Amino acid sequence: MNDAEMRRRELLRQTRKLYDEKPDIPAVHPRYGNIYHSLYENEEEQEASGSSFYIRLVIGILCFICFVYMDQSKVSVAEVDSTAIVNQIEKDMDAETIKEVWKQL
């Protein structure tokens, strides 16, 4: 896909958003239906799949808040405290060790 085609698609998307067009499939001759679906249905699926970023962001923030709380109040959860977490993060791992662990699972 070249730059001109990407620019045209972006302008079309912005125009649809501006005029609040519903993404209904226009009347397309059956001969060209497969081409239309391959071009435009994939864009809608890609836009829908990008929504997990905010969920991952919230989970990451909650994990960080829990870590800071554990560190400040010296709380141990399941016999793990903040220093153990830091030690595991800083620990160097070999790729071979990781492969062996995955094979054992």
Number of C-alpha atoms within 10 A of each C-alpha: 5 6 8 9 10 11 11 11 14 12 12 12 13 12 12 13 12 9 8 9 10 8 11 6 11 8 7 12 9 9 8 9 13 11 11 15 13 10 9 13 12 10 13 10 10 10 9 9 9 9 10 9 10 10 10 11 11 11 12 12 12 12 12 12 12 13 17 13 13 17 14 10 9 12 14 13 9 6 7 11 15 20 14 12 12 11 10 11 10 9 8 8 10 7 8 9 10 10 10 10 9 9 8 6 5
